[in-house]
Every structure is written in structure tokens, then in C-alpha cells.
Amino acid sequence: MTKALLASKELHEALMSHPLIIEYKKYKEIINSNPIYKQIDLELRTMQKEIVNNYSEDLVNEYKRKKEEYLSNEIVSKYLSLKEEVNNLLNTLQEIINDNL
């Protein structure tokens, strides 16, 4: 195995066992396996399209209300927070790798 492949495998294993990644994956599974979250996400996306095609203040207000309600859900909020932390971690790793090339 080449040095780069070995380093890549070690990094992957380290990431997959990192507590942040483990917790993120747990919440991602909860979100993805629950039809209620999928339905709300679909409704919000549909409303976005409707707003673009048929703008109305009522529709925008309804969208804002529904989105705020969705984002205030404890599980969704925790998932999005973890997702942001994971993205920050991955961006930091990418910067470190790029700086050392």
C-alpha cells in the first residue's frame, strides 16, 4: 500500500471514530429514517418553488412560519449544529492538507 493510501485510510478511520462524527451520523440517521422530517423538508422545498413561481406575502409568511417551526425542533436543531461542526472540521482538515502539499 502506498504511503498516501495508508495515510488516507488512517485519516478515514480516525474521522469515523471521532465522537463528533459518531454523534452527527446518529442524528443524520434519525432525520433520514423519520418520515415526518422528510415530509416537512419536502413541503418546505415545494413552498420555495411556489414562492419563486407565484410570489405572495401569505405564502412567504407561511413558509417562514413552517421553516422556523422545523428548525426549532430539538433533533433538527442538534443535527444542523452537528452538521456545521463536521463541515468546519472537514474544512480545517482540507486547509491543513492543502498547506502541506
RAZI-V446125 format. One record per pair of residues at least 4 apart in sequence whose ideal C-beta (glycine too) atoms are under 8 Angstrom apart, sorted by the first residue. I is the first residue (numbers start at 0). J is the second residue. D is the distance in Angstrom with one decimal. If there is no record, write none. Layout:
i = (I I)
j = (J J)
d = (D D)
//
This chain:
i = (0 0 0 1 2 3 4 5 6 7 8 9 10 10 11 12 13 14 15 15 16 16 17 17 18 19 19 19 19 19 20 20 21 22 22 23 23 23 23 23 23 24 25 26 26 26 26 26 27 27 27 28 29 29 29 30 30 30 30 31 31 33 34 35 36 36 36 37 38 39 39 39 40 40 41 42 42 43 43 43 43 43 44 45 46 46 46 46 46 47 47 48 49 49 50 50 50 50 50 53 54 54 55 56 57 58 59 60 61 62 63 64 65 66 67 68 69 70 70 70 71 71 72 73 74 75 76 77 78 79 80 81 82 83 84 85 86 87 88 89 90 91 92 93 94 95 96)
j = (4 5 8 5 6 7 8 9 10 11 12 13 14 92 15 16 17 20 20 21 20 21 21 88 22 23 81 84 85 88 24 85 25 26 81 27 78 81 82 84 85 28 29 30 74 77 78 81 31 78 82 32 33 74 78 36 74 75 78 36 37 37 38 39 40 74 75 41 42 43 65 69 44 69 45 46 65 47 62 65 66 69 48 49 50 58 61 62 65 51 62 52 53 58 54 55 58 59 62 58 58 59 59 60 61 62 63 64 65 66 67 68 69 70 71 72 75 75 76 79 75 76 76 77 78 79 80 81 82 83 84 85 86 87 88 89 90 91 92 93 94 95 96 97 98 99 100)
d = (5.0 5.1 7.7 6.9 6.3 6.2 6.3 6.4 6.2 6.3 6.4 6.3 6.3 7.6 6.2 6.3 6.5 5.6 6.1 7.9 7.6 7.2 6.9 7.8 6.2 6.2 7.0 5.8 6.3 6.5 6.2 6.5 6.6 6.6 5.9 6.1 7.7 4.2 6.5 7.5 4.9 6.4 6.7 6.4 6.7 5.7 4.0 5.7 6.0 6.5 7.8 5.7 6.2 5.9 7.3 5.0 6.9 6.9 5.3 7.8 7.6 7.0 6.0 6.5 6.2 7.8 6.8 6.3 6.3 6.4 7.3 5.1 6.5 7.7 6.2 6.3 6.8 6.5 7.0 6.3 5.8 6.7 6.8 6.4 6.3 6.8 7.1 4.5 7.0 6.7 7.0 6.2 5.6 6.0 5.8 7.9 5.6 5.9 6.2 7.2 7.2 7.3 6.9 6.1 6.3 6.2 6.3 6.3 6.2 6.0 6.1 6.4 6.3 6.1 6.1 7.4 6.0 6.1 6.4 7.2 7.9 6.6 6.3 6.3 6.2 6.3 6.3 6.3 6.2 6.5 6.6 6.2 6.4 6.4 6.4 6.3 6.2 6.4 6.5 6.3 6.4 6.4 6.3 6.1 6.1 6.5 6.8)
//
